[in-house]
Amino acid sequence: MIRPKMRALKAVAVRVGVGVGVGVAVRAAAVMTAAMLLVCWLSACSRQPADKQTAGATIPAAYPASVPAMAGRSAPDPAVPDPEPSSFVEGICVDVQALNNPLMDQEMKALLHQLMKAVVDRDQGAFARLFPDSSTAEYYADEFTGSARFRFEQVDSGGIERDDEGRTRIPVQGEVLRDGHMDDFFWLVYFKKTVPGGWKLVALD
């Protein structure tokens, strides 16, 4: 009877030992799993600042700002004149005889038209004869410099006035092509009646 009881006790001990071993193994596995999770979490935390820094960093441009937009083509030289505009046509686009102002008589209208024609034709002799003397004509001869070409476009008949010196002032405007550059121009043309000689061109402002 003793031996069967001993075998029963051994069997119980074996089952208890197995159970204890299984429990220890389970607990060890749980501890290892927790440790691995902790390591992963710490690793992720250690990488987080670097990731944020990368996300917030400025990505360098593919091309530096100093690189010209069109490589191989140099910037235009401001000293070189622009090509002559093909649309520019010199001439007189004003009907002087149609100007309606009591300060302008037929003689002054004819003189104004002669001024425009001399400038458009680049006739310096005809231009000089409009002035009362050669010194005044030479003073304004620089209007012909730079192979200037003029187009007279408008005369402001409402702006015609007579000053205290007896000069009639006529606003004239248009476009000029000079040295390859086209610009607007605005003249105040002054005529004054002289004795003898009638009306003469005395100033251009």
Secondary structure, DSSP 8 states (H G I E B T S, - for coil): -HHHHHHHHHHHHHHHHHHHHHHHHHHHHHHHHHHHHHHHHHHHHHHHHHHHHHHHS----SS-TTS-SSTT-----TTS-----TT---EE---GGG---TT--HHHHHHHHHHHHHHHTT-HHHHHTTSSSHHHHHHTGGGGGGG-EEEEEEE-GGG-EE-TTSEEEEEEEEEEEETTEEEEEEEEEEEEEETTTEEEEEEE-
